[in-house]
Amino acid sequence: MILVDSSVWIDFLKGTHTPQARKLDALLGAVPLAIGDLMLTEVLQGCRTDKEFNDVRRLLLTLTVVPLGGIEVAVAAARNFRKLRSMGITVRKTIDTVIATRCILDRYELLQRDRDFDAFEAHLGLRCVPCGA
C-alpha cells in the first residue's frame, strides 16, 4: 500500500507538474493507494468552493483512509523524533513525524515531496516511492 502525502495531492489537484504528481497520476487505478485522515483534512480545507470540496472528497474517499494517530503511533513518533534529534536532525512538523512513523509501523510506502521525510528514510527505515526527476 502506498500512502500519498497531502502535498502530492495538492500538486496533483492543482495540475502542478511535479515528479510526484506525475507519479501519482501513473499510480492511480494501478496500485492500492491510501490517504491519512489528517492528510484528507489538509487537502479538503484548501478547497475554495463547495463543488470543489465535494468533488475532491468523493475522489479521496475512494481510497483507503488510514487513521494516522493513536497511542502506539504517538509514542513511537516521539521516540523517532528524539532519535533524529539526538543525531542533530530536527523535523520541522509534528504531522510529518506522525505520518512517517505510521508508514514505518505498517510498512506503507510513502509518496511525498517534503524534505522532512528524508531523515526518516535515511535513518529509520521509511520507504519512499522513487519518482525520478
Residue pairs with C-beta under 8 A, 6 or more apart in sequence:
1 32
1 33
1 34
1 64
1 106
1 108
1 109
2 27
2 31
2 32
2 33
2 34
2 108
2 109
2 110
2 111
2 129
3 33
3 34
3 35
3 36
3 39
3 66
3 99
3 102
3 103
3 108
3 109
3 110
3 111
4 24
4 33
4 34
4 35
4 39
4 63
4 110
4 111
4 112
5 39
5 99
5 110
5 111
5 112
5 113
5 114
5 117
6 35
6 39
6 42
6 43
7 20
7 112
7 113
7 114
8 18
8 20
8 21
8 23
8 24
8 111
8 112
8 113
9 24
9 35
9 39
9 43
9 60
10 16
10 42
10 43
10 46
11 18
11 20
11 21
11 113
12 21
12 24
12 25
13 43
13 56
18 113
19 113
19 131
19 132
19 133
20 111
20 112
20 113
20 131
22 131
23 111
23 129
23 131
24 33
24 111
27 33
27 111
27 129
32 64
33 63
33 64
34 63
34 64
34 65
34 66
34 108
35 43
35 60
35 63
35 64
35 65
35 66
36 65
36 66
36 67
36 68
36 99
36 102
37 65
37 66
37 67
37 68
38 68
38 69
38 95
38 98
38 99
39 68
39 99
40 60
40 65
43 56
43 60
44 53
44 56
44 57
44 60
47 53
47 56
66 102
66 106
66 108
68 95
68 98
68 99
68 102
69 98
72 105
73 98
73 101
73 102
73 105
74 98
76 101
76 104
76 105
77 94
77 97
77 98
77 100
77 101
78 97
80 97
80 100
80 101
80 104
80 120
80 124
81 91
81 94
81 97
83 123
83 124
84 90
84 91
84 119
84 120
84 123
84 124
87 119
87 123
89 119
89 123
91 97
91 116
91 119
92 116
93 116
96 114
96 116
96 117
97 116
99 110
99 117
100 110
100 116
100 117
100 120
100 124
100 126
101 120
102 108
103 109
103 110
103 126
103 127
104 120
104 124
104 125
104 126
107 127
108 127
109 127
109 128
109 129
110 117
110 126
110 127
110 128
110 129
111 128
111 129
111 131
112 128
112 129
117 126
117 128
120 126
121 127
121 128
